[in-house]
């Protein structure tokens, strides 16, 4: 199994990140999944994520294999969720993307496990995200990791599932 090293993204990564996103969009569209386009996520949004130190990259063999944004911000439409852990502090995952050259290698699942461990290190046990209802790959991944649908949001590209998970501390060895 290839080692993935995670770190904060920086502006020097921006060109490679934009290329990764464009490739992912082409790959999604090949599967008739039209959740992203040239308007979202664009370079401006990704640059802001980097400046706010919220964009992270997963590196394999010197190349960016995955990206994600982690913060405590959610769209206003998250009010549509029936959040089971509404009273707990939570983090939100945004813009998780795997470089098409590294897809079908377990990178998304490993990146999600990394994110969950990072959230636990922050002392937070609730995590939220949204997933396009027409992206069976993302939905399968999130369901397999124990995320449950709490509601829906309708945005420019269609309907998205609002999802949540309560993170358990790992059992001591």
Phi and psi in radians as a Rosetta constraint file:
Dihedral C 1 N 2 CA 2 C 2 CIRCULARHARMONIC -1.235 0.35
Dihedral N 2 CA 2 C 2 N 3 CIRCULARHARMONIC 2.441 0.35
Dihedral C 2 N 3 CA 3 C 3 CIRCULARHARMONIC -1.337 0.35
Dihedral N 3 CA 3 C 3 N 4 CIRCULARHARMONIC 2.395 0.35
Dihedral C 3 N 4 CA 4 C 4 CIRCULARHARMONIC -1.991 0.35
Dihedral N 4 CA 4 C 4 N 5 CIRCULARHARMONIC 2.172 0.35
Dihedral C 4 N 5 CA 5 C 5 CIRCULARHARMONIC -1.832 0.35
Dihedral N 5 CA 5 C 5 N 6 CIRCULARHARMONIC 2.203 0.35
Dihedral C 5 N 6 CA 6 C 6 CIRCULARHARMONIC -1.819 0.35
Dihedral N 6 CA 6 C 6 N 7 CIRCULARHARMONIC 2.492 0.35
Dihedral C 6 N 7 CA 7 C 7 CIRCULARHARMONIC -2.736 0.35
Dihedral N 7 CA 7 C 7 N 8 CIRCULARHARMONIC 2.945 0.35
Dihedral C 7 N 8 CA 8 C 8 CIRCULARHARMONIC -1.171 0.35
Dihedral N 8 CA 8 C 8 N 9 CIRCULARHARMONIC 2.460 0.35
Dihedral C 8 N 9 CA 9 C 9 CIRCULARHARMONIC -1.295 0.35
Dihedral N 9 CA 9 C 9 N 10 CIRCULARHARMONIC 2.717 0.35
Dihedral C 9 N 10 CA 10 C 10 CIRCULARHARMONIC -2.349 0.35
Dihedral N 10 CA 10 C 10 N 11 CIRCULARHARMONIC 2.930 0.35
Dihedral C 10 N 11 CA 11 C 11 CIRCULARHARMONIC -1.075 0.35
Dihedral N 11 CA 11 C 11 N 12 CIRCULARHARMONIC -0.433 0.35
Dihedral C 11 N 12 CA 12 C 12 CIRCULARHARMONIC -1.161 0.35
Dihedral N 12 CA 12 C 12 N 13 CIRCULARHARMONIC -0.339 0.35
Dihedral C 12 N 13 CA 13 C 13 CIRCULARHARMONIC -1.500 0.35
Dihedral N 13 CA 13 C 13 N 14 CIRCULARHARMONIC -0.222 0.35
Dihedral C 13 N 14 CA 14 C 14 CIRCULARHARMONIC -0.994 0.35
Dihedral N 14 CA 14 C 14 N 15 CIRCULARHARMONIC -0.754 0.35
Dihedral C 14 N 15 CA 15 C 15 CIRCULARHARMONIC -1.087 0.35
Dihedral N 15 CA 15 C 15 N 16 CIRCULARHARMONIC -0.787 0.35
Dihedral C 15 N 16 CA 16 C 16 CIRCULARHARMONIC -1.151 0.35
Dihedral N 16 CA 16 C 16 N 17 CIRCULARHARMONIC -0.658 0.35
Dihedral C 16 N 17 CA 17 C 17 CIRCULARHARMONIC -1.130 0.35
Dihedral N 17 CA 17 C 17 N 18 CIRCULARHARMONIC -0.776 0.35
Dihedral C 17 N 18 CA 18 C 18 CIRCULARHARMONIC -1.099 0.35
Dihedral N 18 CA 18 C 18 N 19 CIRCULARHARMONIC -0.685 0.35
Dihedral C 18 N 19 CA 19 C 19 CIRCULARHARMONIC -1.124 0.35
Dihedral N 19 CA 19 C 19 N 20 CIRCULARHARMONIC -0.730 0.35
Dihedral C 19 N 20 CA 20 C 20 CIRCULARHARMONIC -1.042 0.35
Dihedral N 20 CA 20 C 20 N 21 CIRCULARHARMONIC -0.831 0.35
Dihedral C 20 N 21 CA 21 C 21 CIRCULARHARMONIC -1.076 0.35
Dihedral N 21 CA 21 C 21 N 22 CIRCULARHARMONIC -0.797 0.35
Dihedral C 21 N 22 CA 22 C 22 CIRCULARHARMONIC -1.049 0.35
Dihedral N 22 CA 22 C 22 N 23 CIRCULARHARMONIC -0.736 0.35
Dihedral C 22 N 23 CA 23 C 23 CIRCULARHARMONIC -1.120 0.35
Dihedral N 23 CA 23 C 23 N 24 CIRCULARHARMONIC -0.684 0.35
Dihedral C 23 N 24 CA 24 C 24 CIRCULARHARMONIC -1.139 0.35
Dihedral N 24 CA 24 C 24 N 25 CIRCULARHARMONIC -0.687 0.35
Dihedral C 24 N 25 CA 25 C 25 CIRCULARHARMONIC -1.078 0.35
Dihedral N 25 CA 25 C 25 N 26 CIRCULARHARMONIC -0.793 0.35
Dihedral C 25 N 26 CA 26 C 26 CIRCULARHARMONIC -1.030 0.35
Dihedral N 26 CA 26 C 26 N 27 CIRCULARHARMONIC -0.771 0.35
Dihedral C 26 N 27 CA 27 C 27 CIRCULARHARMONIC -1.139 0.35
Dihedral N 27 CA 27 C 27 N 28 CIRCULARHARMONIC -0.742 0.35
Dihedral C 27 N 28 CA 28 C 28 CIRCULARHARMONIC -1.064 0.35
Dihedral N 28 CA 28 C 28 N 29 CIRCULARHARMONIC -0.803 0.35
Dihedral C 28 N 29 CA 29 C 29 CIRCULARHARMONIC -1.123 0.35
Dihedral N 29 CA 29 C 29 N 30 CIRCULARHARMONIC -0.533 0.35
Dihedral C 29 N 30 CA 30 C 30 CIRCULARHARMONIC -1.041 0.35
Dihedral N 30 CA 30 C 30 N 31 CIRCULARHARMONIC -0.499 0.35
Dihedral C 30 N 31 CA 31 C 31 CIRCULARHARMONIC -1.747 0.35
Dihedral N 31 CA 31 C 31 N 32 CIRCULARHARMONIC 0.301 0.35
Dihedral C 31 N 32 CA 32 C 32 CIRCULARHARMONIC 1.017 0.35
Dihedral N 32 CA 32 C 32 N 33 CIRCULARHARMONIC 0.652 0.35
Dihedral C 32 N 33 CA 33 C 33 CIRCULARHARMONIC -1.949 0.35
Dihedral N 33 CA 33 C 33 N 34 CIRCULARHARMONIC 1.993 0.35
Dihedral C 33 N 34 CA 34 C 34 CIRCULARHARMONIC -2.016 0.35
Dihedral N 34 CA 34 C 34 N 35 CIRCULARHARMONIC 0.940 0.35
Dihedral C 34 N 35 CA 35 C 35 CIRCULARHARMONIC -1.545 0.35
Dihedral N 35 CA 35 C 35 N 36 CIRCULARHARMONIC -0.469 0.35
Dihedral C 35 N 36 CA 36 C 36 CIRCULARHARMONIC -2.122 0.35
Dihedral N 36 CA 36 C 36 N 37 CIRCULARHARMONIC 2.755 0.35
Dihedral C 36 N 37 CA 37 C 37 CIRCULARHARMONIC -2.734 0.35
Dihedral N 37 CA 37 C 37 N 38 CIRCULARHARMONIC -2.870 0.35
Dihedral C 37 N 38 CA 38 C 38 CIRCULARHARMONIC -1.254 0.35
Dihedral N 38 CA 38 C 38 N 39 CIRCULARHARMONIC -0.200 0.35
Dihedral C 38 N 39 CA 39 C 39 CIRCULARHARMONIC -1.569 0.35
Dihedral N 39 CA 39 C 39 N 40 CIRCULARHARMONIC -0.554 0.35
Dihedral C 39 N 40 CA 40 C 40 CIRCULARHARMONIC -2.623 0.35
Dihedral N 40 CA 40 C 40 N 41 CIRCULARHARMONIC 2.259 0.35
Dihedral C 40 N 41 CA 41 C 41 CIRCULARHARMONIC -1.480 0.35
Dihedral N 41 CA 41 C 41 N 42 CIRCULARHARMONIC 2.301 0.35
Dihedral C 41 N 42 CA 42 C 42 CIRCULARHARMONIC -1.790 0.35
Dihedral N 42 CA 42 C 42 N 43 CIRCULARHARMONIC 3.074 0.35
Dihedral C 42 N 43 CA 43 C 43 CIRCULARHARMONIC -1.027 0.35
Dihedral N 43 CA 43 C 43 N 44 CIRCULARHARMONIC -0.662 0.35
Dihedral C 43 N 44 CA 44 C 44 CIRCULARHARMONIC -1.072 0.35
Dihedral N 44 CA 44 C 44 N 45 CIRCULARHARMONIC -0.811 0.35
Dihedral C 44 N 45 CA 45 C 45 CIRCULARHARMONIC -1.092 0.35
Dihedral N 45 CA 45 C 45 N 46 CIRCULARHARMONIC -0.789 0.35
Dihedral C 45 N 46 CA 46 C 46 CIRCULARHARMONIC -1.138 0.35
Dihedral N 46 CA 46 C 46 N 47 CIRCULARHARMONIC -0.676 0.35
Dihedral C 46 N 47 CA 47 C 47 CIRCULARHARMONIC -1.090 0.35
Dihedral N 47 CA 47 C 47 N 48 CIRCULARHARMONIC -0.758 0.35
Dihedral C 47 N 48 CA 48 C 48 CIRCULARHARMONIC -1.076 0.35
Dihedral N 48 CA 48 C 48 N 49 CIRCULARHARMONIC -0.713 0.35
Dihedral C 48 N 49 CA 49 C 49 CIRCULARHARMONIC -1.021 0.35
Dihedral N 49 CA 49 C 49 N 50 CIRCULARHARMONIC -0.728 0.35
Dihedral C 49 N 50 CA 50 C 50 CIRCULARHARMONIC -1.174 0.35
Dihedral N 50 CA 50 C 50 N 51 CIRCULARHARMONIC -0.817 0.35
Dihedral C 50 N 51 CA 51 C 51 CIRCULARHARMONIC -1.050 0.35
Dihedral N 51 CA 51 C 51 N 52 CIRCULARHARMONIC -0.670 0.35
Dihedral C 51 N 52 CA 52 C 52 CIRCULARHARMONIC -1.367 0.35
Dihedral N 52 CA 52 C 52 N 53 CIRCULARHARMONIC -0.014 0.35
Dihedral C 52 N 53 CA 53 C 53 CIRCULARHARMONIC 1.040 0.35
Dihedral N 53 CA 53 C 53 N 54 CIRCULARHARMONIC 0.682 0.35
Dihedral C 53 N 54 CA 54 C 54 CIRCULARHARMONIC -1.955 0.35
Dihedral N 54 CA 54 C 54 N 55 CIRCULARHARMONIC -0.226 0.35
Dihedral C 54 N 55 CA 55 C 55 CIRCULARHARMONIC -1.590 0.35
Dihedral N 55 CA 55 C 55 N 56 CIRCULARHARMONIC 2.277 0.35
Dihedral C 55 N 56 CA 56 C 56 CIRCULARHARMONIC -2.102 0.35
Dihedral N 56 CA 56 C 56 N 57 CIRCULARHARMONIC 2.635 0.35
Dihedral C 56 N 57 CA 57 C 57 CIRCULARHARMONIC -2.164 0.35
Dihedral N 57 CA 57 C 57 N 58 CIRCULARHARMONIC 2.549 0.35
Dihedral C 57 N 58 CA 58 C 58 CIRCULARHARMONIC -1.863 0.35
Dihedral N 58 CA 58 C 58 N 59 CIRCULARHARMONIC 2.179 0.35
Dihedral C 58 N 59 CA 59 C 59 CIRCULARHARMONIC -1.896 0.35
Dihedral N 59 CA 59 C 59 N 60 CIRCULARHARMONIC 2.276 0.35
Dihedral C 59 N 60 CA 60 C 60 CIRCULARHARMONIC -2.200 0.35
Dihedral N 60 CA 60 C 60 N 61 CIRCULARHARMONIC 2.171 0.35
Dihedral C 60 N 61 CA 61 C 61 CIRCULARHARMONIC 0.872 0.35
Dihedral N 61 CA 61 C 61 N 62 CIRCULARHARMONIC 0.746 0.35
Dihedral C 61 N 62 CA 62 C 62 CIRCULARHARMONIC 1.369 0.35
Dihedral N 62 CA 62 C 62 N 63 CIRCULARHARMONIC 0.039 0.35
Dihedral C 62 N 63 CA 63 C 63 CIRCULARHARMONIC -2.023 0.35
Dihedral N 63 CA 63 C 63 N 64 CIRCULARHARMONIC 2.613 0.35
Dihedral C 63 N 64 CA 64 C 64 CIRCULARHARMONIC -1.321 0.35
Dihedral N 64 CA 64 C 64 N 65 CIRCULARHARMONIC 2.023 0.35
Dihedral C 64 N 65 CA 65 C 65 CIRCULARHARMONIC -1.707 0.35
Dihedral N 65 CA 65 C 65 N 66 CIRCULARHARMONIC -0.508 0.35
Dihedral C 65 N 66 CA 66 C 66 CIRCULARHARMONIC -2.629 0.35
Dihedral N 66 CA 66 C 66 N 67 CIRCULARHARMONIC 2.718 0.35
Dihedral C 66 N 67 CA 67 C 67 CIRCULARHARMONIC -2.380 0.35
Dihedral N 67 CA 67 C 67 N 68 CIRCULARHARMONIC 2.708 0.35
Dihedral C 67 N 68 CA 68 C 68 CIRCULARHARMONIC -2.801 0.35
Dihedral N 68 CA 68 C 68 N 69 CIRCULARHARMONIC 2.751 0.35
Dihedral C 68 N 69 CA 69 C 69 CIRCULARHARMONIC -2.025 0.35
Dihedral N 69 CA 69 C 69 N 70 CIRCULARHARMONIC 2.359 0.35
Dihedral C 69 N 70 CA 70 C 70 CIRCULARHARMONIC -2.274 0.35
Dihedral N 70 CA 70 C 70 N 71 CIRCULARHARMONIC 2.177 0.35
Dihedral C 70 N 71 CA 71 C 71 CIRCULARHARMONIC -2.735 0.35
Dihedral N 71 CA 71 C 71 N 72 CIRCULARHARMONIC -2.928 0.35
Dihedral C 71 N 72 CA 72 C 72 CIRCULARHARMONIC -2.010 0.35
Dihedral N 72 CA 72 C 72 N 73 CIRCULARHARMONIC 0.450 0.35
Dihedral C 72 N 73 CA 73 C 73 CIRCULARHARMONIC -1.800 0.35
Dihedral N 73 CA 73 C 73 N 74 CIRCULARHARMONIC 2.413 0.35
Dihedral C 73 N 74 CA 74 C 74 CIRCULARHARMONIC -2.368 0.35
Dihedral N 74 CA 74 C 74 N 75 CIRCULARHARMONIC 2.625 0.35
Dihedral C 74 N 75 CA 75 C 75 CIRCULARHARMONIC -1.057 0.35
Dihedral N 75 CA 75 C 75 N 76 CIRCULARHARMONIC 2.648 0.35
Dihedral C 75 N 76 CA 76 C 76 CIRCULARHARMONIC -0.949 0.35
Dihedral N 76 CA 76 C 76 N 77 CIRCULARHARMONIC -0.558 0.35
Dihedral C 76 N 77 CA 77 C 77 CIRCULARHARMONIC -1.235 0.35
Dihedral N 77 CA 77 C 77 N 78 CIRCULARHARMONIC -0.101 0.35
Dihedral C 77 N 78 CA 78 C 78 CIRCULARHARMONIC -1.136 0.35
Dihedral N 78 CA 78 C 78 N 79 CIRCULARHARMONIC -0.226 0.35
Dihedral C 78 N 79 CA 79 C 79 CIRCULARHARMONIC -1.080 0.35
Dihedral N 79 CA 79 C 79 N 80 CIRCULARHARMONIC -0.357 0.35
Dihedral C 79 N 80 CA 80 C 80 CIRCULARHARMONIC -1.276 0.35
Dihedral N 80 CA 80 C 80 N 81 CIRCULARHARMONIC -0.194 0.35
Dihedral C 80 N 81 CA 81 C 81 CIRCULARHARMONIC -1.387 0.35
Dihedral N 81 CA 81 C 81 N 82 CIRCULARHARMONIC 2.463 0.35
Dihedral C 81 N 82 CA 82 C 82 CIRCULARHARMONIC -1.639 0.35
Dihedral N 82 CA 82 C 82 N 83 CIRCULARHARMONIC 1.362 0.35
Dihedral C 82 N 83 CA 83 C 83 CIRCULARHARMONIC -1.276 0.35
Dihedral N 83 CA 83 C 83 N 84 CIRCULARHARMONIC 2.107 0.35
Dihedral C 83 N 84 CA 84 C 84 CIRCULARHARMONIC -1.198 0.35
Dihedral N 84 CA 84 C 84 N 85 CIRCULARHARMONIC -0.545 0.35
Dihedral C 84 N 85 CA 85 C 85 CIRCULARHARMONIC -1.945 0.35
Dihedral N 85 CA 85 C 85 N 86 CIRCULARHARMONIC 0.780 0.35
Dihedral C 85 N 86 CA 86 C 86 CIRCULARHARMONIC -1.096 0.35
Dihedral N 86 CA 86 C 86 N 87 CIRCULARHARMONIC -0.462 0.35
Dihedral C 86 N 87 CA 87 C 87 CIRCULARHARMONIC -1.536 0.35
Dihedral N 87 CA 87 C 87 N 88 CIRCULARHARMONIC -0.094 0.35
Dihedral C 87 N 88 CA 88 C 88 CIRCULARHARMONIC -1.676 0.35
Dihedral N 88 CA 88 C 88 N 89 CIRCULARHARMONIC 2.610 0.35
Dihedral C 88 N 89 CA 89 C 89 CIRCULARHARMONIC -1.056 0.35
Dihedral N 89 CA 89 C 89 N 90 CIRCULARHARMONIC 2.600 0.35
Dihedral C 89 N 90 CA 90 C 90 CIRCULARHARMONIC -2.536 0.35
Dihedral N 90 CA 90 C 90 N 91 CIRCULARHARMONIC 2.801 0.35
Dihedral C 90 N 91 CA 91 C 91 CIRCULARHARMONIC -1.990 0.35
Dihedral N 91 CA 91 C 91 N 92 CIRCULARHARMONIC 2.724 0.35
Dihedral C 91 N 92 CA 92 C 92 CIRCULARHARMONIC -2.131 0.35
Dihedral N 92 CA 92 C 92 N 93 CIRCULARHARMONIC 2.310 0.35
Dihedral C 92 N 93 CA 93 C 93 CIRCULARHARMONIC -1.628 0.35
Dihedral N 93 CA 93 C 93 N 94 CIRCULARHARMONIC 2.280 0.35
Dihedral C 93 N 94 CA 94 C 94 CIRCULARHARMONIC -2.219 0.35
Dihedral N 94 CA 94 C 94 N 95 CIRCULARHARMONIC 2.634 0.35
Dihedral C 94 N 95 CA 95 C 95 CIRCULARHARMONIC 0.947 0.35
Dihedral N 95 CA 95 C 95 N 96 CIRCULARHARMONIC 0.618 0.35
Dihedral C 95 N 96 CA 96 C 96 CIRCULARHARMONIC -1.107 0.35
Dihedral N 96 CA 96 C 96 N 97 CIRCULARHARMONIC 2.241 0.35
Dihedral C 96 N 97 CA 97 C 97 CIRCULARHARMONIC -2.609 0.35
Dihedral N 97 CA 97 C 97 N 98 CIRCULARHARMONIC 2.373 0.35
Dihedral C 97 N 98 CA 98 C 98 CIRCULARHARMONIC -1.891 0.35
Dihedral N 98 CA 98 C 98 N 99 CIRCULARHARMONIC 2.298 0.35
Dihedral C 98 N 99 CA 99 C 99 CIRCULARHARMONIC -0.932 0.35
Dihedral N 99 CA 99 C 99 N 100 CIRCULARHARMONIC 2.241 0.35
Dihedral C 99 N 100 CA 100 C 100 CIRCULARHARMONIC -0.920 0.35
Dihedral N 100 CA 100 C 100 N 101 CIRCULARHARMONIC -0.517 0.35
Dihedral C 100 N 101 CA 101 C 101 CIRCULARHARMONIC -1.186 0.35
Dihedral N 101 CA 101 C 101 N 102 CIRCULARHARMONIC -0.256 0.35
Dihedral C 101 N 102 CA 102 C 102 CIRCULARHARMONIC -2.065 0.35
Dihedral N 102 CA 102 C 102 N 103 CIRCULARHARMONIC 0.218 0.35
Dihedral C 102 N 103 CA 103 C 103 CIRCULARHARMONIC -1.334 0.35
Dihedral N 103 CA 103 C 103 N 104 CIRCULARHARMONIC 2.745 0.35
Dihedral C 103 N 104 CA 104 C 104 CIRCULARHARMONIC 1.113 0.35
Dihedral N 104 CA 104 C 104 N 105 CIRCULARHARMONIC 0.527 0.35
Dihedral C 104 N 105 CA 105 C 105 CIRCULARHARMONIC -2.186 0.35
Dihedral N 105 CA 105 C 105 N 106 CIRCULARHARMONIC 0.183 0.35
Dihedral C 105 N 106 CA 106 C 106 CIRCULARHARMONIC 1.438 0.35
Dihedral N 106 CA 106 C 106 N 107 CIRCULARHARMONIC 0.150 0.35
Dihedral C 106 N 107 CA 107 C 107 CIRCULARHARMONIC -1.142 0.35
Dihedral N 107 CA 107 C 107 N 108 CIRCULARHARMONIC -0.713 0.35
Dihedral C 107 N 108 CA 108 C 108 CIRCULARHARMONIC -1.116 0.35
Dihedral N 108 CA 108 C 108 N 109 CIRCULARHARMONIC -0.793 0.35
Dihedral C 108 N 109 CA 109 C 109 CIRCULARHARMONIC -1.109 0.35
Dihedral N 109 CA 109 C 109 N 110 CIRCULARHARMONIC -0.738 0.35
Dihedral C 109 N 110 CA 110 C 110 CIRCULARHARMONIC -1.170 0.35
Dihedral N 110 CA 110 C 110 N 111 CIRCULARHARMONIC -0.643 0.35
Dihedral C 110 N 111 CA 111 C 111 CIRCULARHARMONIC -1.153 0.35
Dihedral N 111 CA 111 C 111 N 112 CIRCULARHARMONIC -0.722 0.35
Dihedral C 111 N 112 CA 112 C 112 CIRCULARHARMONIC -1.089 0.35
Dihedral N 112 CA 112 C 112 N 113 CIRCULARHARMONIC -0.748 0.35
Dihedral C 112 N 113 CA 113 C 113 CIRCULARHARMONIC -1.089 0.35
Dihedral N 113 CA 113 C 113 N 114 CIRCULARHARMONIC -0.677 0.35
Dihedral C 113 N 114 CA 114 C 114 CIRCULARHARMONIC -1.086 0.35
Dihedral N 114 CA 114 C 114 N 115 CIRCULARHARMONIC -0.807 0.35
Dihedral C 114 N 115 CA 115 C 115 CIRCULARHARMONIC -1.033 0.35
Dihedral N 115 CA 115 C 115 N 116 CIRCULARHARMONIC -0.815 0.35
Dihedral C 115 N 116 CA 116 C 116 CIRCULARHARMONIC -1.042 0.35
Dihedral N 116 CA 116 C 116 N 117 CIRCULARHARMONIC -0.716 0.35
Dihedral C 116 N 117 CA 117 C 117 CIRCULARHARMONIC -1.123 0.35
Dihedral N 117 CA 117 C 117 N 118 CIRCULARHARMONIC -0.690 0.35
Dihedral C 117 N 118 CA 118 C 118 CIRCULARHARMONIC -1.132 0.35
Dihedral N 118 CA 118 C 118 N 119 CIRCULARHARMONIC -0.710 0.35
Dihedral C 118 N 119 CA 119 C 119 CIRCULARHARMONIC -1.118 0.35
Dihedral N 119 CA 119 C 119 N 120 CIRCULARHARMONIC -0.755 0.35
Dihedral C 119 N 120 CA 120 C 120 CIRCULARHARMONIC -1.075 0.35
Dihedral N 120 CA 120 C 120 N 121 CIRCULARHARMONIC -0.670 0.35
Dihedral C 120 N 121 CA 121 C 121 CIRCULARHARMONIC -1.061 0.35
Dihedral N 121 CA 121 C 121 N 122 CIRCULARHARMONIC -0.485 0.35
Dihedral C 121 N 122 CA 122 C 122 CIRCULARHARMONIC -1.401 0.35
Dihedral N 122 CA 122 C 122 N 123 CIRCULARHARMONIC -0.059 0.35
Dihedral C 122 N 123 CA 123 C 123 CIRCULARHARMONIC 1.422 0.35
Dihedral N 123 CA 123 C 123 N 124 CIRCULARHARMONIC 0.308 0.35
Dihedral C 123 N 124 CA 124 C 124 CIRCULARHARMONIC -1.913 0.35
Dihedral N 124 CA 124 C 124 N 125 CIRCULARHARMONIC 2.428 0.35
Dihedral C 124 N 125 CA 125 C 125 CIRCULARHARMONIC -2.051 0.35
Dihedral N 125 CA 125 C 125 N 126 CIRCULARHARMONIC -0.082 0.35
Dihedral C 125 N 126 CA 126 C 126 CIRCULARHARMONIC -1.956 0.35
Dihedral N 126 CA 126 C 126 N 127 CIRCULARHARMONIC 2.413 0.35
Dihedral C 126 N 127 CA 127 C 127 CIRCULARHARMONIC -2.370 0.35
Dihedral N 127 CA 127 C 127 N 128 CIRCULARHARMONIC 2.451 0.35
Dihedral C 127 N 128 CA 128 C 128 CIRCULARHARMONIC -2.233 0.35
Dihedral N 128 CA 128 C 128 N 129 CIRCULARHARMONIC 2.760 0.35
Dihedral C 128 N 129 CA 129 C 129 CIRCULARHARMONIC -2.854 0.35
Dihedral N 129 CA 129 C 129 N 130 CIRCULARHARMONIC 2.993 0.35
Dihedral C 129 N 130 CA 130 C 130 CIRCULARHARMONIC -2.236 0.35
Dihedral N 130 CA 130 C 130 N 131 CIRCULARHARMONIC 2.586 0.35
Dihedral C 130 N 131 CA 131 C 131 CIRCULARHARMONIC -2.394 0.35
Dihedral N 131 CA 131 C 131 N 132 CIRCULARHARMONIC 2.373 0.35
Dihedral C 131 N 132 CA 132 C 132 CIRCULARHARMONIC -1.085 0.35
Dihedral N 132 CA 132 C 132 N 133 CIRCULARHARMONIC 2.241 0.35
Dihedral C 132 N 133 CA 133 C 133 CIRCULARHARMONIC -1.108 0.35
Dihedral N 133 CA 133 C 133 N 134 CIRCULARHARMONIC -0.344 0.35
Dihedral C 133 N 134 CA 134 C 134 CIRCULARHARMONIC -1.723 0.35
Dihedral N 134 CA 134 C 134 N 135 CIRCULARHARMONIC 0.273 0.35
Dihedral C 134 N 135 CA 135 C 135 CIRCULARHARMONIC -1.948 0.35
Dihedral N 135 CA 135 C 135 N 136 CIRCULARHARMONIC 1.547 0.35
Dihedral C 135 N 136 CA 136 C 136 CIRCULARHARMONIC -1.115 0.35
Dihedral N 136 CA 136 C 136 N 137 CIRCULARHARMONIC -0.471 0.35
Dihedral C 136 N 137 CA 137 C 137 CIRCULARHARMONIC -1.176 0.35
Dihedral N 137 CA 137 C 137 N 138 CIRCULARHARMONIC -0.827 0.35
Dihedral C 137 N 138 CA 138 C 138 CIRCULARHARMONIC -1.141 0.35
Dihedral N 138 CA 138 C 138 N 139 CIRCULARHARMONIC -0.783 0.35
Dihedral C 138 N 139 CA 139 C 139 CIRCULARHARMONIC -1.069 0.35
Dihedral N 139 CA 139 C 139 N 140 CIRCULARHARMONIC -0.739 0.35
Dihedral C 139 N 140 CA 140 C 140 CIRCULARHARMONIC -1.077 0.35
Dihedral N 140 CA 140 C 140 N 141 CIRCULARHARMONIC -0.776 0.35
Dihedral C 140 N 141 CA 141 C 141 CIRCULARHARMONIC -1.036 0.35
Dihedral N 141 CA 141 C 141 N 142 CIRCULARHARMONIC -0.927 0.35
Dihedral C 141 N 142 CA 142 C 142 CIRCULARHARMONIC -1.124 0.35
Dihedral N 142 CA 142 C 142 N 143 CIRCULARHARMONIC -0.718 0.35
Dihedral C 142 N 143 CA 143 C 143 CIRCULARHARMONIC -1.092 0.35
Dihedral N 143 CA 143 C 143 N 144 CIRCULARHARMONIC -0.720 0.35
Dihedral C 143 N 144 CA 144 C 144 CIRCULARHARMONIC -1.127 0.35
Dihedral N 144 CA 144 C 144 N 145 CIRCULARHARMONIC -0.424 0.35
Dihedral C 144 N 145 CA 145 C 145 CIRCULARHARMONIC -1.630 0.35
Dihedral N 145 CA 145 C 145 N 146 CIRCULARHARMONIC 0.032 0.35
Dihedral C 145 N 146 CA 146 C 146 CIRCULARHARMONIC 1.650 0.35
Dihedral N 146 CA 146 C 146 N 147 CIRCULARHARMONIC 0.202 0.35
Dihedral C 146 N 147 CA 147 C 147 CIRCULARHARMONIC -1.365 0.35
Dihedral N 147 CA 147 C 147 N 148 CIRCULARHARMONIC 2.460 0.35
Dihedral C 147 N 148 CA 148 C 148 CIRCULARHARMONIC -2.126 0.35
Dihedral N 148 CA 148 C 148 N 149 CIRCULARHARMONIC 2.577 0.35
Dihedral C 148 N 149 CA 149 C 149 CIRCULARHARMONIC -1.327 0.35
Dihedral N 149 CA 149 C 149 N 150 CIRCULARHARMONIC 2.270 0.35
Dihedral C 149 N 150 CA 150 C 150 CIRCULARHARMONIC -1.972 0.35
Dihedral N 150 CA 150 C 150 N 151 CIRCULARHARMONIC -0.156 0.35
Dihedral C 150 N 151 CA 151 C 151 CIRCULARHARMONIC 2.916 0.35
Dihedral N 151 CA 151 C 151 N 152 CIRCULARHARMONIC -2.923 0.35
Dihedral C 151 N 152 CA 152 C 152 CIRCULARHARMONIC -2.428 0.35
Dihedral N 152 CA 152 C 152 N 153 CIRCULARHARMONIC 2.672 0.35
Dihedral C 152 N 153 CA 153 C 153 CIRCULARHARMONIC -2.293 0.35
Dihedral N 153 CA 153 C 153 N 154 CIRCULARHARMONIC 2.436 0.35
Dihedral C 153 N 154 CA 154 C 154 CIRCULARHARMONIC -1.890 0.35
Dihedral N 154 CA 154 C 154 N 155 CIRCULARHARMONIC 1.985 0.35
Dihedral C 154 N 155 CA 155 C 155 CIRCULARHARMONIC -2.056 0.35
Dihedral N 155 CA 155 C 155 N 156 CIRCULARHARMONIC -3.082 0.35
Dihedral C 155 N 156 CA 156 C 156 CIRCULARHARMONIC -0.861 0.35
Dihedral N 156 CA 156 C 156 N 157 CIRCULARHARMONIC -0.680 0.35
Dihedral C 156 N 157 CA 157 C 157 CIRCULARHARMONIC -1.636 0.35
Dihedral N 157 CA 157 C 157 N 158 CIRCULARHARMONIC -0.062 0.35
Dihedral C 157 N 158 CA 158 C 158 CIRCULARHARMONIC 2.353 0.35
Dihedral N 158 CA 158 C 158 N 159 CIRCULARHARMONIC -2.751 0.35
Dihedral C 158 N 159 CA 159 C 159 CIRCULARHARMONIC -1.583 0.35
Dihedral N 159 CA 159 C 159 N 160 CIRCULARHARMONIC 2.414 0.35
Dihedral C 159 N 160 CA 160 C 160 CIRCULARHARMONIC -2.176 0.35
Dihedral N 160 CA 160 C 160 N 161 CIRCULARHARMONIC 2.448 0.35
Dihedral C 160 N 161 CA 161 C 161 CIRCULARHARMONIC -1.402 0.35
Dihedral N 161 CA 161 C 161 N 162 CIRCULARHARMONIC 2.338 0.35
Dihedral C 161 N 162 CA 162 C 162 CIRCULARHARMONIC -1.600 0.35
Dihedral N 162 CA 162 C 162 N 163 CIRCULARHARMONIC 2.239 0.35
Dihedral C 162 N 163 CA 163 C 163 CIRCULARHARMONIC -2.255 0.35
Dihedral N 163 CA 163 C 163 N 164 CIRCULARHARMONIC 2.687 0.35
Dihedral C 163 N 164 CA 164 C 164 CIRCULARHARMONIC -2.547 0.35
Dihedral N 164 CA 164 C 164 N 165 CIRCULARHARMONIC 2.650 0.35
Dihedral C 164 N 165 CA 165 C 165 CIRCULARHARMONIC -2.554 0.35
Dihedral N 165 CA 165 C 165 N 166 CIRCULARHARMONIC 2.472 0.35
Dihedral C 165 N 166 CA 166 C 166 CIRCULARHARMONIC -1.685 0.35
Dihedral N 166 CA 166 C 166 N 167 CIRCULARHARMONIC 2.199 0.35
Dihedral C 166 N 167 CA 167 C 167 CIRCULARHARMONIC -1.591 0.35
Dihedral N 167 CA 167 C 167 N 168 CIRCULARHARMONIC 2.174 0.35
Dihedral C 167 N 168 CA 168 C 168 CIRCULARHARMONIC -1.606 0.35
Dihedral N 168 CA 168 C 168 N 169 CIRCULARHARMONIC 2.522 0.35
Dihedral C 168 N 169 CA 169 C 169 CIRCULARHARMONIC -1.208 0.35
Dihedral N 169 CA 169 C 169 N 170 CIRCULARHARMONIC 2.454 0.35
Dihedral C 169 N 170 CA 170 C 170 CIRCULARHARMONIC -1.130 0.35
Dihedral N 170 CA 170 C 170 N 171 CIRCULARHARMONIC 2.566 0.35
Dihedral C 170 N 171 CA 171 C 171 CIRCULARHARMONIC -1.155 0.35
Dihedral N 171 CA 171 C 171 N 172 CIRCULARHARMONIC 2.424 0.35
Dihedral C 171 N 172 CA 172 C 172 CIRCULARHARMONIC -1.124 0.35
Dihedral N 172 CA 172 C 172 N 173 CIRCULARHARMONIC 2.569 0.35
